[in-house]
Amino acid sequence: MIELSPVGVKCNLNCPYCYEIPMRDAGNLSAPFDYDKIIKSLEERNEPVMLFGGEPLLLPVDYVEKIWKYNYEKFGENGIQTNGTLFTEKHYELVKNYNVKVGISVDGPSDLNDTRWAGNFKLTREKSDKTMEAIRRLCEIKCTPSIIVTLHKKNASKELLPRLKEWFKELEKVGVYAARLHTLEVEYDSVGESLAMLPERNAEVLLEMAKFETEELTTLKFDIFSDIKSLMTVADHGTTCIWNACDPYTTRAVQGMDGQGVMSNCGRTNKEGINFKKSNQEGFERYLALYNTPEEHLGCKGCRFWLMCKGQCPGTSEKTDWRNRSDLCGTWKILFNYFEDKLESKGVVPLSKSPLRKKIEERFIEYWQAGLNPNLYTVYKEASTDSLSKLNKNVINNSQHGDYTRSEELL
């Protein structure tokens, strides 16, 4: 799916932790919107579209409708990621008519959402109310949105986390069933000092939310926990891009397009405020380097969770340098340890403890050196049967659309 950003990184809010701030600070805001060029580019690529930003609903509603109508007639569905503050009755009508899957970014109710700044406290709270109204209305018209929440000091401190959990219960009651928890991405020291929690606190929050999901929620689920469990049991089909060896110069999971129809990468990799041109060939130098670099030098050498984590998203790398592992390595280790113990308590051997782990790692190194990026399930099956003594591109290509059922041998 193409993430179309018709207004570039322009937004009606000013969230201090936004990963697009380097682009704005560099004056690299957007190319002028040109509908005809966008449609021409979409015709050439023949892929469905998700509206993205900045804030995509800054685009005049007539153009929103034209894009959604075009995409619906070709693919039968649409998508949008928005802060939810600009919905009008016309937008709700379009969402329903054109089968739009809506994702809303919000950090909680009222003051828990104050970091999503609108200029002053009064206006910020009004915008937060607008977002909550959008979530309720979308549920009422049977177009239930998914939610993205960024965790930080202003909504996940020990004092505030109980309120955040109660808010999730309220979301579940109105019909929300899918949510994503983001750890804070720090672009500037000032943001880290004011909003970032220590890795240990991040882990405490995520562990508490994992227990909360199991013990107090019924239908609402957080995909970060299902991802980790799937990775630990070699069922990695559908896991999010942060775990899948993303090349920051091709970002396979994000095929972006600007207002002139020019292709671009995921904005999380634009640390210098430069939207690098998308490469036409994937490279996996980051993962080859991390695998061989000791942890004291910001690598991942010897980590038993390497196959699942792979250094995590390059957009969260130490010192904003994609060559390093994630700056929240400590958080992820605690999470993987937790789910490792949970699986072992049920008699399941997690991948981190599998006797095949080293062989699978070696095969991944061979694939990456050849410029290929298979899924865990495929490489696990190869290693467990030892049926292939050299790279088999056909197996990898087929695996992109094949069976990712959890391996019975592992379980």
SULURSUL-V72632 format. One record per residue. D_CENTER is the distance of its C-alpha to the mean C-alpha in Angstrom with 2 decimals. Layout:
d_center
D_CENTER
D_CENTER
This chain:
d_center
13.92
14.60
12.82
16.13
16.55
20.23
20.77
18.69
17.35
20.11
19.39
21.82
20.28
20.23
17.60
18.69
15.36
13.69
12.40
14.52
17.67
18.86
19.07
21.06
23.19
24.08
25.17
22.81
22.08
22.29
24.61
26.85
25.77
27.79
27.42
29.71
27.92
24.55
26.25
28.03
24.89
23.22
26.47
26.40
22.94
23.37
19.75
18.35
16.82
14.17
15.35
13.23
14.53
15.67
16.99
17.82
20.52
22.59
23.57
26.90
26.65
29.01
26.66
23.72
26.09
27.19
23.74
22.85
26.34
26.12
22.87
24.14
27.42
25.85
23.00
23.63
20.34
18.11
14.85
14.07
11.65
14.24
15.60
18.20
21.23
22.85
23.29
26.90
28.90
28.60
24.79
25.00
27.57
25.49
22.44
24.87
26.88
24.17
21.89
18.88
15.73
14.72
11.62
12.95
11.82
14.54
15.39
18.37
21.88
24.38
24.58
21.35
19.71
22.13
19.71
18.56
21.92
24.08
27.11
29.02
28.73
30.47
28.32
25.08
26.20
27.25
23.86
22.27
24.90
24.03
20.39
21.76
24.31
21.79
19.98
23.47
24.75
21.93
22.60
26.30
26.11
24.15
20.98
18.90
15.64
12.40
11.60
9.03
11.11
11.14
13.78
16.74
20.54
21.12
19.55
19.35
22.66
25.16
26.96
24.11
21.91
24.50
24.20
20.43
21.05
23.84
21.69
19.30
22.58
23.59
20.45
21.18
24.74
24.01
21.92
18.19
16.95
13.14
11.10
7.92
9.16
7.83
10.47
12.16
11.69
15.38
16.82
20.37
22.73
23.69
20.24
20.17
23.67
23.22
19.86
18.51
19.49
20.86
18.88
21.37
20.77
17.00
17.92
20.59
18.39
15.84
18.92
20.58
17.75
17.83
21.57
21.31
19.28
21.98
24.98
24.58
22.18
23.20
20.82
17.69
15.12
12.05
9.75
9.27
13.03
13.46
11.19
13.47
16.51
15.82
15.46
18.58
20.44
19.56
17.98
14.81
14.77
11.72
9.58
5.93
6.22
6.20
9.42
11.02
13.02
11.47
14.45
13.87
16.67
15.59
11.77
12.49
9.30
9.78
13.43
14.10
17.53
19.45
22.40
24.78
23.04
22.15
19.16
16.67
13.59
10.16
11.40
9.76
12.53
15.32
16.79
20.33
19.85
20.40
18.48
19.61
20.87
18.89
20.70
22.15
21.98
19.30
20.26
19.31
21.44
18.84
18.75
22.50
23.13
21.00
22.70
26.06
25.61
26.81
24.66
27.11
26.19
22.41
22.03
21.37
24.80
26.01
23.00
23.19
19.45
18.87
18.41
15.51
13.77
15.04
14.70
10.92
8.86
11.78
10.54
11.45
14.65
17.97
19.94
17.19
18.55
16.24
19.19
18.78
16.75
14.21
16.14
15.14
16.72
19.13
16.67
15.09
18.68
19.80
17.15
17.97
21.62
21.46
20.16
22.50
25.35
24.45
24.55
27.74
29.37
29.05
30.60
27.49
27.26
23.65
22.73
23.06
26.69
27.47
30.55
28.82
26.01
27.84
28.80
25.26
24.17
27.14
26.29
22.76
24.51
26.87
24.26
22.33
25.73
26.40
23.24
21.72
18.54
19.35
17.58
18.82
20.94
22.90
23.71
24.61
27.03
28.56
29.10
30.49
32.95
33.47
34.21
33.03
34.59
32.80
29.72
29.64
27.55
28.45
26.96
23.62
23.69
24.71
22.06
19.32
20.78
22.71
23.07
20.44
22.50
22.59
25.42
28.57
29.96
27.25
27.45
